[in-house]
Amino acid sequence: MNKLDEVHKYEENNIQVLEGLEAVRVRPGMYIGSVGVRGLHHLIWEIVDNSVDEAMAGFANEIDIKLYPDNVIEVTDNGRGIPTGIHQKTGKSTVETILTVLHAGGKFDKSTYKVSGGLHGVGASVVNALSDSFEVWVKRDGKLHYQKFSHGGFPEKPLEVIGEVDLEDTGTRIKFHPDFTIMDRLDFDFGTIADHSKQIAYLNKGLRINTEDVAKNDRRSYCFEGGLVDYVHELNKGKKLVNPDVIYAEGTFKDRDREENGVIIEGNEIKVEIAMQYNESYSANVVSYANNIQTGEGGTHEQGFYDSLVRIYNNYAEENKLFKNSNEKISRDDVKDGLVAIISIKHPNPIFEGQTKGKLENKDARVATNKIFSEIFERYMIENPDHAKAIIEKSLLAQRSRLAANAAREASRKKDGIDIGNLPGKLADCSSKNAELRELFIVEGNSAGGSAKMGRDRSIQAILPLRGKVINAEKNAVVSVLSNKEIATMIHALGTGISDEFNINKLKYHKIVIMTDADVDGAHITTLLLTFFYRYMRPLIEYGFVYIAQPPLYKITAGKTVAYAYNDAEKEQILSTLEDRRSVSIQRYKGLGEMDPEQLWETTMDPTTRKMLQVQIDDVAICDTVFSTLMGEEIEPRHDFIQENAKYANNIDF
């Protein structure tokens, strides 16, 4: 077909105009990031953010979040209540306008909210668009108002008054059910809801957030008068501390006014809150927020914090003659070891990268955090010389370790990986050059590795057998970690580098599959590998490249029929379908090595039949605490964690 024919196929009627909330339903990922588990829970956070904005404005002090059966969510606050009068531009109630029109909300009016997390004004309307049922109750002006929407935000009736309340009784309640014709059919996780609520409570002193799983009668309530200081205590629980006190800074920075085209533009007023403390571990846990939104990719507020740390450390070390030579300097990398810090700013006009708000870009936020934190931290260092010296020595030790690690990496580069074939667990690569198709199976043991090599799809599947358990990246310094042969093999195989040198664009495989035995030892190896990835290659997890294979526990043979069960429930279900159970043979796999190549392929490696778990990070701070608790030096926190969570472990064999 020639170009002219193609031109005539591209006519005016090919151009679609999406009205109302239809654009959200067509491209949900643009608004909530994904239609998977993260996007599903993001629906809750969009509604909760609005309630938190009322709290930040000083009009609410309690939020209730309930999870009902069949994935129904209800969020209630005691704020002012959404305005209920007729909106002059739309001719509809303000409640309906806010819930059905994108970019309609009070977030654009500084007299309504000086700061807010729901920056774009699309939160509630997007949730409505992605729900098949959405209800709202508003208590305001002595009346209880109600409206219901269905099938993506279509109102069943206009807003109506259904009762009376006390004049002082105000607030908003929203109840919704996701539209699973758009969202992946997954269940809300109450643990995730509770953990996120706890995080919000830490960030807002005195705000009480109640969570409840109605079906399981599980209620959890959070309120922290110490705010970020309590947060740091929680993250450092059970760890050996370098400085016993949490260093806390709070203040407001007023940016200077500026003139643009003859008009005076008032400078932003930025509230800064920072809490930090060092422990004796080798990893950092720095978590930043802007208007209660976690900025997982950092931004200018984090840069200002690090600017302050590095400058003050170098000045203090130089003035107190802690450097061994005049050329010695402490870098940003050196101040991270053992650092636990929470950075929270409240900005009247935050600029984020996209609707998911992963990174803050405001230049004045860098100045604000630097100035507010420096004033407090410099005073702390002067008034606490013993603690200051201990912190500086911690950073200098980290510097020596970093330089030694760099030397080790450089030596490895000079070898250009030639010796990798002599390392335990030789890599059997695949033939495809397309990283998006390539899969790397990290396999426990040479026996299973042999079966995997013979049973794999050689075009897209590479096999890396590991002998024994890799080093614990939580307990060991970077030099020791990089000296571990199994770790060195993985780093070379993946091709990305580690830590600050990590480059996701150099990743050779877009599926990294941990394949271990379905027993306690296999689970330990999996945890060790995940700990290494989390500490040194975290973007692999954040971008969703890491998976855990799910090998079957049982092989069930009945005559010529062979079936595999991945847990006891599946085994019983399969057995219940067999007419004659007397001739049935059940084999309990003790390890991957017991499977021949064909069995390993069809049960665990075949993309059309296999089961895999994608490893995800929903909350960096909580994830960091879990890794530190399970893999760190202290025994008591690990004992407490196991006792508290044992009730959730139904089967230690996965």
FINU-655668 format. One record per residue (C-alpha): x, y, z; residue in three letters. Coordinates in Angstrom, 3 decimals. Layout:
# FINU-655668
        u        v        w code
        X        Y        Z  ALA
...
This chain:
# FINU-655668
        u        v        w code
    0.000    0.000    0.000  MET
    1.401    3.414   -0.938  ASN
    1.683    6.491    1.257  LYS
   -1.359    8.159   -0.300  LEU
   -3.548    5.232    0.680  ASP
   -2.218    5.467    4.225  GLU
   -2.970    9.212    4.331  VAL
   -6.619    8.571    3.421  HIS
   -6.889    5.964    6.180  LYS
   -5.880    8.638    8.716  TYR
   -8.975   10.865    8.824  GLU
  -10.726   13.219   11.259  GLU
  -12.800   10.370   12.697  ASN
   -9.600    8.627   13.784  ASN
   -8.987   11.367   16.348  ILE
  -10.594   10.488   19.683  GLN
  -11.664   13.049   22.280  VAL
  -11.951   11.461   25.711  LEU
  -14.450   13.284   27.912  GLU
  -14.788   13.444   31.679  GLY
  -12.996   10.641   33.468  LEU
  -12.774    8.400   30.395  GLU
   -9.095    9.280   29.883  ALA
   -8.290    7.871   33.320  VAL
   -9.965    4.566   32.520  ARG
   -8.153    4.307   29.172  VAL
   -4.708    5.195   30.573  ARG
   -4.821    4.475   34.343  PRO
   -1.047    4.056   34.587  GLY
   -0.587    7.772   33.828  MET
   -2.425    8.626   37.043  TYR
   -1.671    5.864   39.568  ILE
    1.488    4.312   38.176  GLY
    0.146    0.819   37.439  SER
   -2.954   -1.365   37.577  VAL
   -1.128   -3.907   39.754  GLY
   -0.703   -4.162   43.501  VAL
    1.047   -0.804   43.833  ARG
   -1.574    1.059   41.806  GLY
   -4.369   -0.684   43.674  LEU
   -3.102    0.571   47.028  HIS
   -2.357    3.979   45.502  HIS
   -6.124    4.419   45.196  LEU
   -6.323    4.382   48.989  ILE
   -3.455    6.832   49.413  TRP
   -5.078    9.360   47.065  GLU
   -8.157    9.483   49.306  ILE
   -6.145    9.428   52.529  VAL
   -3.935   12.260   51.234  ASP
   -6.990   14.502   51.078  ASN
   -7.814   13.733   54.695  SER
   -4.208   14.345   55.738  VAL
   -4.304   17.706   53.959  ASP
   -7.177   18.657   56.272  GLU
   -4.998   17.632   59.229  ALA
   -2.003   19.649   57.960  MET
   -4.304   22.653   57.594  ALA
   -5.294   22.238   61.247  GLY
   -8.901   21.105   60.715  PHE
   -8.685   17.351   61.398  ALA
   -6.982   15.189   63.998  ASN
   -8.343   11.712   63.277  GLU
   -8.646    9.477   60.209  ILE
  -10.266    6.034   60.014  ASP
   -9.407    3.526   57.291  ILE
  -11.474    0.343   57.029  LYS
  -11.012   -2.679   54.800  LEU
  -14.284   -4.536   54.285  TYR
  -14.791   -7.958   52.662  PRO
  -14.639   -8.075   48.858  ASP
  -11.993   -5.292   48.711  ASN
  -14.223   -2.408   49.768  VAL
  -12.325    0.533   51.293  ILE
  -13.730    3.268   53.528  GLU
  -11.847    6.408   54.603  VAL
  -13.332    8.846   57.135  THR
  -11.940   12.086   58.584  ASP
  -13.207   14.730   60.992  ASN
  -12.143   17.670   58.829  GLY
  -14.323   20.471   57.509  ARG
  -16.169   18.327   54.977  GLY
  -16.129   18.893   51.229  ILE
  -18.107   22.055   50.304  PRO
  -21.628   21.068   49.248  THR
  -22.977   24.168   47.504  GLY
  -23.419   24.582   43.757  ILE
  -20.167   25.284   41.950  HIS
  -20.581   28.367   39.758  GLN
  -18.505   27.012   36.849  LYS
  -19.993   23.516   36.544  THR
  -23.521   24.159   37.797  GLY
  -23.262   20.988   39.883  LYS
  -22.580   20.508   43.580  SER
  -18.979   21.121   44.582  THR
  -18.847   17.535   45.890  VAL
  -19.767   16.157   42.461  GLU
  -17.407   18.592   40.749  THR
  -14.443   17.515   42.866  ILE
  -15.237   13.834   42.377  LEU
  -15.857   13.896   38.622  THR
  -13.684   16.667   37.165  VAL
   -9.924   16.285   36.812  LEU
   -7.874   19.109   38.321  HIS
  -10.796   20.333   40.407  ALA
   -9.989   20.804   44.082  GLY
   -8.844   23.121   46.823  GLY
   -5.166   22.322   46.284  LYS
   -4.718   25.224   43.847  PHE
   -5.997   27.868   46.287  ASP
   -3.397   28.874   48.901  LYS
   -6.128   30.273   51.140  SER
   -7.611   26.764   51.361  THR
   -4.447   24.683   51.765  TYR
   -1.058   26.298   52.334  LYS
    0.498   22.894   51.746  VAL
   -0.968   19.662   50.469  SER
    0.016   16.179   49.381  GLY
   -2.704   15.881   46.752  GLY
   -0.897   18.349   44.529  LEU
   -2.590   17.882   41.183  HIS
   -6.219   17.912   42.301  GLY
   -6.913   14.641   40.479  VAL
   -6.807   12.190   43.404  GLY
  -10.446   11.638   44.376  ALA
  -11.732   11.924   40.807  SER
   -9.185    9.357   39.602  VAL
  -10.237    6.912   42.316  VAL
  -13.857    7.479   41.313  ASN
  -12.971    6.837   37.664  ALA
  -11.289    3.536   38.560  LEU
  -14.092    2.299   40.835  SER
  -17.298    0.493   39.926  ASP
  -18.897    1.832   43.117  SER
  -18.006    5.082   44.894  PHE
  -19.984    6.675   47.731  GLU
  -19.443    9.885   49.650  VAL
  -20.979   11.225   52.859  TRP
  -20.315   14.813   53.949  VAL
  -21.165   16.251   57.365  LYS
  -21.318   20.020   57.097  ARG
  -23.498   22.910   58.218  ASP
  -25.567   20.616   60.428  GLY
  -26.549   18.310   57.572  LYS
  -25.497   14.882   56.320  LEU
  -25.110   14.830   52.528  HIS
  -24.811   11.712   50.362  TYR
  -24.076   10.836   46.749  GLN
  -23.253    7.597   44.935  LYS
  -21.331    7.060   41.686  PHE
  -21.005    3.868   39.661  SER
  -19.238    2.404   36.628  HIS
  -16.344    4.840   36.606  GLY
  -17.721    8.027   38.122  GLY
  -21.279    8.336   36.791  PHE
  -23.566    9.880   39.444  PRO
  -26.711    7.877   40.176  GLU
  -28.413   10.966   41.661  LYS
  -27.377   14.537   42.501  PRO
  -25.997   15.223   45.974  LEU
  -28.844   14.989   48.520  GLU
  -29.383   15.658   52.217  VAL
  -30.191   12.435   54.064  ILE
  -30.058   13.582   57.690  GLY
  -29.057   16.124   60.282  GLU
  -25.969   16.338   62.523  VAL
  -24.635   18.718   65.146  ASP
  -23.202   21.921   63.706  LEU
  -19.771   21.096   65.159  GLU
  -19.864   17.568   63.727  ASP
  -18.064   17.828   60.367  THR
  -16.078   15.563   58.093  GLY
  -15.983   13.427   54.959  THR
  -16.454    9.681   54.481  ARG
  -15.659    7.937   51.202  ILE
  -16.332    4.290   50.414  LYS
  -15.250    2.681   47.144  PHE
  -14.752   -0.626   45.373  HIS
  -12.103   -0.809   42.593  PRO
  -13.222   -1.645   39.081  ASP
  -11.472   -4.960   38.476  PHE
  -12.237   -4.845   34.785  THR
   -9.463   -2.218   34.733  ILE
   -7.386   -3.004   37.819  MET
   -5.694   -6.377   38.202  ASP
   -7.892   -8.690   40.229  ARG
   -5.853   -8.605   43.425  LEU
   -6.688   -8.228   47.108  ASP
   -5.865   -5.226   49.252  PHE
   -3.195   -6.096   51.820  ASP
   -4.133   -4.897   55.299  PHE
   -0.515   -5.035   56.470  GLY
    0.446   -2.602   53.712  THR
   -2.441   -0.306   54.645  ILE
   -1.506   -0.366   58.328  ALA
    2.204    0.202   57.675  ASP
    1.520    3.179   55.413  HIS
   -0.858    4.625   57.990  SER
    1.783    4.277   60.687  LYS
    4.226    6.154   58.467  GLN
    1.753    9.009   57.970  ILE
    1.166    9.195   61.725  ALA
    4.926    9.561   62.304  TYR
    5.016   12.456   59.853  LEU
    2.139   14.334   61.492  ASN
    2.556   14.789   65.235  LYS
   -0.644   14.179   67.142  GLY
   -2.661   12.901   64.155  LEU
   -4.408    9.649   65.040  ARG
   -4.965    7.132   62.251  ILE
   -7.129    4.104   62.982  ASN
   -7.038    1.108   60.648  THR
   -9.306   -1.920   60.689  GLU
   -9.653   -5.162   58.756  ASP
  -13.342   -5.725   59.428  VAL
  -13.432   -9.376   58.335  ALA
  -10.516  -10.367   60.573  LYS
  -11.436   -8.005   63.423  ASN
   -7.870   -6.646   63.258  ASP
   -7.612   -3.065   64.538  ARG
   -4.464   -0.954   64.714  ARG
   -4.251    2.656   65.830  SER
   -1.290    5.015   65.463  TYR
   -0.527    8.381   67.030  CYS
    2.972    9.738   67.760  PHE
    3.519   12.864   69.793  GLU
    7.271   12.661   69.088  GLY
    6.767   12.536   65.333  GLY
   10.009   12.013   63.416  LEU
   12.015   11.397   66.591  VAL
    9.772    8.431   67.345  ASP
   10.189    7.336   63.719  TYR
   14.000    7.244   64.007  VAL
   13.766    5.375   67.328  HIS
   11.613    2.776   65.559  GLU
   14.034    2.381   62.640  LEU
   17.014    2.071   64.998  ASN
   15.293   -0.333   67.363  LYS
   17.705   -3.042   68.485  GLY
   20.750   -1.504   66.761  LYS
   23.968   -0.415   68.429  LYS
   24.070    3.377   68.336  LEU
   26.984    5.687   67.579  VAL
   25.295    8.768   69.045  ASN
   22.676    8.053   71.733  PRO
   20.503   11.088   70.973  ASP
   18.278   11.609   67.959  VAL
   19.348   14.899   66.397  ILE
   16.191   16.848   65.593  TYR
   15.806   20.050   63.601  ALA
   12.603   21.932   62.922  GLU
   12.049   25.347   61.447  GLY
   10.549   27.502   58.722  THR
   12.505   28.996   55.835  PHE
   11.124   32.035   54.009  LYS
   12.482   32.375   50.486  ASP
   13.137   35.902   49.275  ARG
   10.542   37.749   47.205  ASP
   11.376   38.245   43.546  ARG
   10.218   40.461   40.719  GLU
    8.990   39.082   37.410  GLU
    7.774   41.455   34.660  ASN
    7.259   44.217   37.173  GLY
    5.228   42.017   39.510  VAL
    6.476   41.118   43.004  ILE
    6.133   37.383   43.611  ILE
    6.152   36.391   47.248  GLU
    8.785   33.820   48.223  GLY
    7.707   30.397   49.418  ASN
    7.461   29.615   53.124  GLU
    8.890   26.121   53.621  ILE
    8.583   24.100   56.814  LYS
   11.467   21.710   57.460  VAL
   11.632   18.796   59.865  GLU
   14.636   16.448   60.077  ILE
   15.563   13.715   62.557  ALA
   18.771   11.665   62.325  MET
   20.926    9.241   64.282  GLN
   23.834    6.911   63.509  TYR
   24.077    3.215   64.257  ASN
   27.035    0.859   63.847  GLU
   25.744   -0.893   60.718  SER
   27.167   -0.484   57.213  TYR
   23.970    0.592   55.496  SER
   22.034    3.846   55.319  ALA
   18.322    4.387   55.733  ASN
   17.510    7.906   54.577  VAL
   13.835    8.471   53.778  VAL
   12.495   11.777   52.504  SER
    9.022   13.254   52.197  TYR
    7.479   16.342   50.666  ALA
    4.020   17.213   51.965  ASN
    3.728   13.675   53.417  ASN
    4.455   12.107   50.001  ILE
    7.436    9.765   50.145  GLN
    9.994   10.833   47.546  THR
   11.614    7.495   46.854  GLY
   14.003    9.009   44.308  GLU
   15.067   11.811   46.654  GLY
   15.375   15.306   45.278  GLY
   16.487   18.776   46.265  THR
   15.451   18.470   49.921  HIS
   17.762   15.435   50.291  GLU
   20.550   17.269   48.484  GLN
   20.315   20.164   50.926  GLY
   20.533   17.760   53.862  PHE
   23.654   16.064   52.465  TYR
   25.188   19.448   51.586  ASP
   24.897   20.378   55.243  SER
   26.296   17.081   56.555  LEU
   29.356   17.047   54.293  VAL
   30.244   20.696   54.915  ARG
   29.876   20.474   58.694  ILE
   31.779   17.170   58.917  TYR
   34.708   18.501   56.924  ASN
   34.849   21.763   58.868  ASN
   34.667   19.956   62.204  TYR
   37.260   17.334   61.263  ALA
   39.647   19.989   59.987  GLU
   39.238   22.273   63.002  GLU
   39.716   19.368   65.420  ASN
   42.617   17.803   63.477  LYS
   40.822   14.507   62.821  LEU
   42.198   14.189   59.279  PHE
   45.470   12.302   58.845  LYS
   46.598   14.527   55.974  ASN
   45.662   17.881   54.479  SER
   44.210   16.326   51.317  ASN
   41.696   14.179   53.169  GLU
   38.042   15.087   52.662  LYS
   34.756   13.460   53.643  ILE
   32.367   12.906   50.739  SER
   28.626   12.326   50.569  ARG
   29.267    8.585   50.165  ASP
   31.261    8.539   53.411  ASP
   28.515   10.001   55.615  VAL
   25.975    7.302   54.729  LYS
   27.221    4.242   56.634  ASP
   24.904    3.657   59.597  GLY
   22.909    6.833   58.940  LEU
   19.206    6.784   59.733  VAL
   17.485   10.024   58.771  ALA
   13.967   11.221   58.044  ILE
   13.631   14.408   56.005  ILE
   10.193   15.983   55.802  SER
    9.325   19.301   54.240  ILE
    6.015   21.084   53.761  LYS
    6.123   23.213   50.607  HIS
    3.278   25.464   49.360  PRO
    4.118   24.779   45.702  ASN
    6.021   21.506   45.354  PRO
    7.298   20.448   41.956  ILE
    7.492   16.692   41.468  PHE
    8.471   14.459   38.604  GLU
    5.046   13.239   37.484  GLY
    1.847   12.329   39.286  GLN
    3.506    9.534   41.266  THR
    5.726   12.185   42.896  LYS
    8.966   10.183   43.107  GLY
   11.412   13.096   43.148  LYS
   11.247   16.695   44.384  LEU
   12.680   19.393   42.118  GLU
   12.173   22.731   43.954  ASN
   15.501   24.592   44.186  LYS
   14.433   26.503   47.298  ASP
   13.886   23.197   49.125  ALA
   17.632   22.534   48.913  ARG
   18.400   25.889   50.492  VAL
   15.724   25.408   53.157  ALA
   16.872   21.991   54.408  THR
   20.521   23.045   54.349  ASN
   19.893   26.201   56.371  LYS
   17.449   24.803   58.945  ILE
   19.424   21.615   59.601  PHE
   22.851   23.306   59.660  SER
   21.891   25.642   62.500  GLU
   20.861   22.759   64.762  ILE
   23.510   20.247   63.705  PHE
   26.471   22.621   64.095  GLU
   25.331   23.405   67.633  ARG
   24.955   19.687   68.402  TYR
   28.499   18.925   67.219  MET
   29.945   21.722   69.371  ILE
   27.945   20.799   72.473  GLU
   28.579   17.035   72.170  ASN
   32.265   16.612   71.234  PRO
   32.431   12.904   72.155  ASP
   29.436   12.071   69.973  HIS
   30.710   14.333   67.206  ALA
   34.092   12.586   67.188  LYS
   32.417    9.159   67.089  ALA
   30.295   10.209   64.102  ILE
   33.303   11.629   62.241  ILE
   35.329    8.480   62.902  GLU
   32.431    6.403   61.588  LYS
   32.516    8.418   58.359  SER
   36.319    8.158   58.055  LEU
   36.088    4.398   58.528  LEU
   33.458    4.305   55.783  ALA
   35.797    6.322   53.563  GLN
   38.654    3.850   54.017  ARG
   36.287    0.974   53.296  SER
   34.972    2.755   50.194  ARG
   38.468    3.393   48.839  LEU
   39.429   -0.237   49.446  ALA
   36.266   -1.363   47.667  ALA
   37.028    0.922   44.727  ASN
   40.494   -0.594   44.511  ALA
   38.998   -4.082   44.533  ALA
   36.562   -3.138   41.770  ARG
   39.341   -1.599   39.714  GLU
   41.423   -4.739   40.064  ALA
   38.421   -6.770   38.945  SER
   37.955   -4.529   35.892  ARG
   41.579   -4.959   34.886  LYS
   41.068   -8.698   34.912  LYS
   38.039   -7.975   32.721  ASP
   36.218  -10.916   34.206  GLY
   38.582  -13.454   32.599  ILE
   38.780  -15.441   35.811  ASP
   35.028  -15.678   36.267  ILE
   34.933  -19.089   34.653  GLY
   37.090  -20.438   37.496  ASN
   34.696  -19.220   40.187  LEU
   32.211  -21.599   41.845  PRO
   28.905  -21.610   39.979  GLY
   30.012  -20.973   36.405  LYS
   27.571  -18.920   34.359  LEU
   25.851  -20.710   31.470  ALA
   24.664  -17.799   29.331  ASP
   21.830  -17.692   26.803  CYS
   22.095  -16.872   23.101  SER
   19.634  -13.963   22.858  SER
   21.132  -10.453   22.882  LYS
   17.819   -8.789   23.829  ASN
   17.961   -7.943   27.550  ALA
   14.160   -7.633   27.698  GLU
   13.828  -11.327   26.799  LEU
   16.819  -12.672   28.721  ARG
   16.307  -14.400   32.089  GLU
   18.963  -15.225   34.679  LEU
   18.178  -18.095   37.058  PHE
   20.294  -17.971   40.208  ILE
   20.125  -21.593   41.325  VAL
   20.977  -23.173   44.665  GLU
   23.563  -25.928   44.276  GLY
   25.449  -27.580   41.428  ASN
   23.001  -30.486   41.131  SER
   19.983  -28.273   40.535  ALA
   22.173  -26.041   38.385  GLY
   22.979  -29.018   36.165  GLY
   19.314  -29.912   35.721  SER
   18.463  -26.277   35.015  ALA
   21.181  -26.015   32.362  LYS
   19.895  -29.096   30.550  MET
   16.194  -28.280   30.870  GLY
   16.240  -24.547   30.089  ARG
   15.371  -22.625   26.963  ASP
   18.928  -21.871   25.875  ARG
   17.870  -18.934   23.731  SER
   16.609  -16.758   26.595  ILE
   17.498  -18.480   29.906  GLN
   20.916  -18.263   31.576  ALA
   21.838  -20.341   34.618  ILE
   24.104  -19.259   37.472  LEU
   24.531  -22.031   40.090  PRO
   25.688  -20.892   43.533  LEU
   27.624  -23.137   45.852  ARG
   26.594  -22.609   49.479  GLY
   25.258  -19.430   51.030  LYS
   26.355  -15.987   49.912  VAL
   27.773  -13.509   52.410  ILE
   25.351  -11.552   54.610  ASN
   25.432   -8.040   53.131  ALA
   23.787   -6.650   56.270  GLU
   26.545   -7.684   58.682  LYS
   29.631   -7.090   56.546  ASN
   31.465   -4.087   55.158  ALA
   31.519   -3.466   51.431  VAL
   35.095   -4.789   51.067  VAL
   34.110   -8.150   52.535  SER
   30.944   -8.287   50.436  VAL
   32.801   -7.617   47.186  LEU
   35.483  -10.153   48.088  SER
   32.885  -12.912   48.232  ASN
   33.226  -15.039   45.080  LYS
   29.498  -15.730   44.746  GLU
   28.744  -12.004   44.955  ILE
   31.493  -11.174   42.458  ALA
   30.031  -13.720   40.035  THR
   26.567  -12.157   40.254  MET
   27.860   -8.592   39.833  ILE
   29.770   -9.604   36.740  HIS
   26.823  -11.558   35.317  ALA
   24.308   -8.718   35.773  LEU
   26.603   -6.027   34.373  GLY
   25.091   -3.025   36.181  THR
   27.746   -2.308   38.781  GLY
   26.700   -1.605   42.370  ILE
   25.803    1.235   44.746  SER
   26.515    4.701   43.297  ASP
   28.011    3.163   40.145  GLU
   24.835    1.178   39.478  PHE
   23.483    1.731   35.956  ASN
   20.137    0.103   35.199  ILE
   20.688    0.618   31.469  ASN
   23.540   -1.910   31.528  LYS
   21.381   -4.695   32.969  LEU
   21.853   -7.841   30.878  LYS
   18.702   -9.649   32.060  TYR
   15.236   -8.219   32.683  HIS
   14.204  -11.201   34.774  LYS
   16.457  -12.235   37.652  ILE
   14.944  -15.370   39.146  VAL
   16.066  -16.730   42.504  ILE
   15.470  -20.488   42.404  MET
   16.143  -22.317   45.684  THR
   14.827  -25.386   47.461  ASP
   11.408  -25.015   49.112  ALA
   12.764  -25.438   52.639  ASP
   14.261  -23.377   55.460  VAL
   17.777  -23.382   53.969  ASP
   16.391  -22.304   50.605  GLY
   14.465  -19.495   52.265  ALA
   17.648  -18.354   54.022  HIS
   19.589  -18.275   50.750  ILE
   16.766  -16.307   49.140  THR
   16.845  -13.796   51.999  THR
   20.627  -13.420   51.735  LEU
   20.352  -12.735   48.000  LEU
   17.516  -10.245   48.502  LEU
   19.535   -8.511   51.228  THR
   22.428   -8.057   48.812  PHE
   20.159   -6.773   46.033  PHE
   18.391   -4.400   48.427  TYR
   21.610   -2.951   49.868  ARG
   23.717   -2.738   46.711  TYR
   21.362   -2.981   43.700  MET
   18.041   -1.656   45.005  ARG
   16.756   -0.411   41.612  PRO
   16.608   -4.042   40.454  LEU
   13.816   -4.540   42.983  ILE
   12.248   -1.108   42.524  GLU
   11.947   -1.631   38.756  TYR
   10.480   -5.114   39.239  GLY
   13.313   -7.189   37.744  PHE
   13.710   -9.615   40.685  VAL
   11.542  -12.734   41.027  TYR
   11.377  -15.783   43.280  ILE
   10.677  -19.100   41.573  ALA
    7.990  -21.318   43.077  GLN
    8.958  -24.988   42.600  PRO
    6.320  -27.621   43.448  PRO
    6.347  -29.490   46.743  LEU
    4.703  -32.686   45.468  TYR
    4.612  -34.872   42.394  LYS
    1.377  -36.879   42.271  ILE
    1.248  -39.897   39.957  THR
   -1.922  -41.885   39.238  ALA
   -1.388  -44.368   36.421  GLY
   -0.307  -42.320   33.417  LYS
   -1.531  -39.055   34.970  THR
    1.110  -36.801   36.557  VAL
    0.257  -33.627   38.456  ALA
    2.252  -31.201   40.580  TYR
    1.103  -29.475   43.769  ALA
    2.753  -26.325   45.043  TYR
    1.309  -26.559   48.562  ASN
   -0.705  -28.896   50.769  ASP
   -4.024  -27.359   49.731  ALA
   -3.325  -28.029   46.052  GLU
   -2.265  -31.577   46.907  LYS
   -5.559  -32.287   48.641  GLU
   -7.508  -30.681   45.806  GLN
   -5.771  -32.896   43.233  ILE
   -6.296  -36.006   45.343  LEU
   -9.991  -35.222   45.719  SER
  -10.429  -35.456   41.948  THR
   -8.944  -38.952   41.725  LEU
  -11.385  -41.836   41.795  GLU
   -8.981  -44.478   43.079  ASP
   -6.575  -43.030   45.648  ARG
   -5.045  -46.437   46.421  ARG
   -2.929  -46.440   43.258  SER
   -1.675  -42.918   43.773  VAL
    2.028  -42.232   44.314  SER
    3.016  -38.998   46.073  ILE
    6.601  -37.779   45.932  GLN
    7.615  -34.990   48.321  ARG
   10.460  -33.008   46.756  TYR
   13.197  -32.252   49.249  LYS
   15.111  -30.129   46.784  GLY
   15.428  -28.952   43.202  LEU
   18.183  -31.511   42.626  GLY
   15.619  -34.318   42.836  GLU
   13.948  -33.134   39.639  MET
   15.202  -34.226   36.243  ASP
   15.647  -31.501   33.587  PRO
   12.212  -32.090   32.037  GLU
   10.426  -31.861   35.390  GLN
   12.298  -28.697   36.389  LEU
   11.422  -27.104   33.057  TRP
    7.713  -27.878   33.049  GLU
    7.124  -27.020   36.726  THR
    9.427  -24.101   37.453  THR
   11.049  -22.642   34.337  MET
    8.545  -22.859   31.468  ASP
    7.170  -19.289   31.012  PRO
    3.761  -20.676   30.016  THR
    3.205  -22.771   33.179  THR
    5.577  -21.606   35.926  ARG
    4.661  -19.674   39.061  LYS
    6.885  -16.811   40.207  MET
    6.646  -14.080   42.822  LEU
    7.749  -10.591   41.822  GLN
    9.708   -8.907   44.613  VAL
    8.431   -5.391   45.323  GLN
    9.169   -2.567   47.740  ILE
    6.048   -0.831   49.003  ASP
    7.754    1.097   51.795  ASP
   11.508    1.629   51.841  VAL
   11.732    2.485   55.548  ALA
    9.759   -0.549   56.685  ILE
   11.598   -2.805   54.260  CYS
   14.911   -1.504   55.610  ASP
   13.840   -2.252   59.172  THR
   12.821   -5.819   58.282  VAL
   16.171   -6.533   56.604  PHE
   18.067   -5.066   59.549  SER
   15.983   -7.064   62.010  THR
   16.259  -10.395   60.217  LEU
   19.844  -10.146   58.982  MET
   21.550   -7.851   61.510  GLY
   23.752   -8.562   64.533  GLU
   21.174   -8.143   67.279  GLU
   19.358  -11.324   68.343  ILE
   16.580   -9.909   70.551  GLU
   14.822   -7.828   67.822  PRO
   14.910  -10.851   65.508  ARG
   13.390  -13.016   68.244  HIS
   10.650  -10.440   68.845  ASP
    9.948  -10.104   65.105  PHE
    9.563  -13.862   64.662  ILE
    7.256  -14.118   67.678  GLN
    5.071  -11.236   66.464  GLU
    4.807  -12.531   62.883  ASN
    4.778  -16.294   63.403  ALA
    0.974  -16.306   63.185  LYS
    1.243  -15.189   59.538  TYR
    3.530  -18.097   58.540  ALA
    1.268  -20.959   57.480  ASN
    3.942  -23.071   55.814  ASN
    7.696  -22.588   56.132  ILE
    8.098  -24.561   52.900  ASP
    6.425  -21.671   51.016  PHE
